[in-house]
Amino acid sequence: MGRLTYMHDGKWCINGVNGKLTGDNQANYWGEAVDQLAAYENTRMEPCDYNTMRAAMEQCEEAKKQLSELIHIVGATGINRIQELAQADKTGRLEVLPCKIGDWVYALWDVPTEYKYVIYCAEVKEIRHSVRNCRATTTYRLEPIEYRGRIKEYRDDDFGKTVFLTNEEAEAALRKEKRE
């Protein structure tokens, strides 16, 4: 599609019928709306280009937020510490635990009921790291709220299977277990 606007005597004008500039077909309209249309036409972009540009600008805005958060984290932690952690991760010496001592988790405990498991909310009382046969293992000692003093141990690979960070995850696993 051709231009809808043209410059005449220093003002943007709208072309007349069929975009022709000659004879009785020429109609000169100007004002803010015509100036905005001319500015749009000067970009030589189609409407679909604007949608792409808007999506790119939204991605840039999200990246800006993430970069701002990263700068805050680096400032609070220190670049040397972050480099140390990155190197430890790169060489396989860094482990990120799913929880810490004092957190509440939801565990499927095997109890004598018609179903195999019951969900208990439990406090993480202790986290132990050990190495056996060249394999590192992390053990979590959990104490259920309902039965203080009774401790049960779970390993790191139990998270997502029988130990969960939310009650919803535990309930979904229990429903799955009941179906099987």
Disulfide bonds with the S-S distance in Angstrom:
none
